[in-house]
Amino acid sequence: EGCDKFCTFCVVPYTRGAEYSRPLADVIAEARSLAEQGVREVTLLGQNVNAYHGGASFADLLRALARIDGLERLRYMTSHPVEMTDDLIALHGDEPKLMPFLHLPVQSGSDKILKAMNRKHDGAFFRDIIERLRAVRPDIALSTDFIVGFPGEREQDFEETMTLVREIGFASAYSFKYSSRPGTPA
């Protein structure tokens, strides 16, 4: 829960506080209990779930969950591009229980706007993640979030976002018109 990213459009760091993770043993025990009750699919949920720091890496947590008898499918959301480690990307190709779906919010295709949003990634970084994911899991379905009309966004910035949309070919996207949030830098 919480967030340490401080994107300039977002209130989460101010309303939910710093990122914190449940201990690895607690997550595994809960998943094991669910599997014993007949649950076959678990979705790990967090503001930046792949920033997990509960005693192991996020990829290690997923590996541990995949070893639980009875669990057949694993999913997670929402993730952040800067937390897509090499280990996590490789796991998408190595672990059959990890479903071929990833929600990875990019927010904009414009490097200028991404910088103004304090996203800590640019378009090339995002495209590289997608290329590496598709190399290990060609059938992966991708969804994302976009904000349009961010302060300072020009037509060229919007067109750069549309170029990214066409290049990536997302399975789905949540698109939002920018709206101000009291107390945020944007």
N, C-alpha and C positions, 0 to 999 in steps of 0.2 A: 504494500500500500504506500501511498504518498509518492512524491516525485522530487528528484534533485536536479531536474533538467532546466527549469526556469525558462521555458519558451515564453516569449514576450506576450503571447495572446492568451495564456492559460492561467487560471486561478488555483489549480490543484496544489502547487507547492505552498500556497498561502492558506488554503483551506484544509488540506489533509496532512500537511507537514512533510518532513523528510521521508525518503524511501526507507522502508523496513521490510524484512522478509521473515516468514515463519521458519523456524528451525527445520532443517532437512528431515530429521527423525519424525517430527510431528506430521509433516506432509506425507511421508511414506506410510506412517501408521494410519492416517486417515484414509489414504488410498487403498491400503490393504484391507481395512475394515469395510470400505465400500465394495471392494471386489468380493469379499466374503458374503456380502449381502446380495450379490448378483449384478452389481454395476459393472458394465463392460467398457464404458468410455468415461474418461476423466478429462476435463478442460481446466487447465491452470489459468487463473485470471489475475491480472494485476494491471496497475496503471502503466508500468514498464516491466512486465513480467520477466523479460529476458535479462533484466538488471539484477536478477536474483542473487542474494548474498546471505543465504541461510546456512552456511557451512559447507557449501560445494558450489561448483559452477551450475548454471542453468542446464547445460548439456548433461552434466553428471546427475542432476536431479531427474531429468527425463530418462536417462539410462536406468536409474534405480527403479523408477516407476514401471518401465518396460519389463523389468524382471518379475513383476508381481503376477502370479498366476491368476488368471481370470480377466485381467485387464487386456482388452484387445485393441483399443484405440486411445491415442493421446493427442490432445490439441492444446494450444495456448493462445492467449491474446490478452492484452494488446502489447505488442513489442515495439522497440525503438530501434531505428537503423544503427545507431552507434553501439548498440549492445549485441549486434549480430556477429558473434565471434566465429572464427574459422571452425572451431569445434562444434558449435551449434549448427552452422551451415552443413558441415560434413554429416552430422547426425541425421539430417533430412534425407540423405541418401542411404545411410547405414541402418536405420531403425524402421522396420516395416510397421510397427505400431504407431509411429508418428505420422499422422494423416497428411496427405499432400495438399495442405492449405496453410496459408500464412497471411495474417493481417499485419501489414507493415506500413504505418502512416508516413507518407512523404511530406504532405502538406502543400508543397508547391514544386513546380519544375524549374523555377527561377532561382539561380544561386543568389542573386541580390535579395530576393524576398526571404529565402531560407536563412541568410545571414541576419536580416532584420528580425526574423522570428526567433533567432538564437537556437537554431535547430542542431548545430554542431556537425552537420553533414552537408554535402552539396550534391548536385545532380549526378556527377561522375561517381561519387561514392555509392549512391543509391543504385545506380545502374550496375555497378560492379557486384554489389550484393545479389541483385536479381540474376545476373549472368552466372554467378557461382552457384546459386540455388538451383537454377535450371540445369546446370551441368550435372549436378548430383541427383536431381529429381525433376526430369523433364515434364512430368505431368502435374507439377505443383500449380495450384490455383492461388492467385494473389489478389488480395483486396487492400485498399488503402483509404486514407482520408485526405481531402483537399480543403483548403480555405481559399476562397477567391475574394478579391476586394480588400486585401490586407492593406493597411496604410502605406502609401507610396507605390502600390502596384500600378504598373502601366500596362497598356495593351501588349507590349512586347513580353512582359513578364507572364501575362496570361497565356500568350501564344507558346511560350516555353513550357508551361504546364501542359498545354494541349499536345505539344510534341512528345512530352514524356508519356502521356496517356496513350498516344498512338504507338509509341515504341514498345512499351511494356505490355500492353494488352491485358489490363487487369480484368479479373473475373467479376469484380464489383468494386464500387467506390462510394464512400460517404462524402458528399460534397456540401460544404457549408459556405454561406455568405458570411464574411467577417462581421462579428458583432463585438463591440467593446465590452470589456469586463472591468468594473471598477477595481482599481489597485494594481492593474497589470501595466507594464511599461508601454505596450502598444496603444 
